[in-house]
Amino acid sequence: MSITRLEIGDAAYVLTHEEHGAWRELARLEGGPSALLTGPARHSASDADIELAIERAEDWLMPHARTLTGDILEVRDRTGRLVDGLGRGGSFTLEQIESEFNRVVASRSGVERDPVFVAHLVLVRELSHHGRVAGVSLGTIAPDHGGSLAQ
């Protein structure tokens, strides 16, 4: 089974794929959460914000979706916002990611609709769904270190 890695940062999302022991960059989305949501500085993402984020995430990932099929999606959250929003790191099934997304969409709480968290979650959900990955491994990593994931 191969690994595809998504690095989540404040300034960019970077998607890489492991090939023969080396990492190859597939795509980079400059702007990070602000590339998916027009107003990440606001306190809460609206339904329209979430729909727009889904469209933008799909546009970014669709050229690479077939590359991900059957892979483990290793998410390195350099911001800590996705791990905090989900309440934990570790392994997630596609059903768990979808359930978390549905929980956020159904919520009217500003905490659960934090725009940065929502942008990160939307991207992981869309990569999982359209990429047909086998599972998601989520952890945090210090911003300037390439070390191992903390889950």
Stockholm file with secondary structure:
# STOCKHOLM 1.0

chainA/1-151         MSITRLEIGDAAYVLTHEEHGAWRELARLEGGPSALLTGPARHSASDADIELAIERAEDWLMPHARTLTGDILEVRDRTGRLVDGLGRGGSFTLEQIESEFNRVVASRSGVERDPVFVAHLVLVRELSHHGRVAGVSLGTIAPDHGGSLAQ
#=GR chainA/1-151 SS CCEEEEEECSSEEEEEEEETTEEEEEEEEETTHHHHCSCTTSSSCCHHHHHHHHHHHHHHHGGGHHHHTTCEEEEEESSSHHHHHHTCCEEECHHHHHHHHHHHHHCCCTTTTCHHHHHHHHHHHHHHHHHTCSEEEEEECCTTCCCCCBC
#=GC SS_cons         CCEEEEEECSSEEEEEEEETTEEEEEEEEETTHHHHCSCTTSSSCCHHHHHHHHHHHHHHHGGGHHHHTTCEEEEEESSSHHHHHHTCCEEECHHHHHHHHHHHHHCCCTTTTCHHHHHHHHHHHHHHHHHTCSEEEEEECCTTCCCCCBC
//
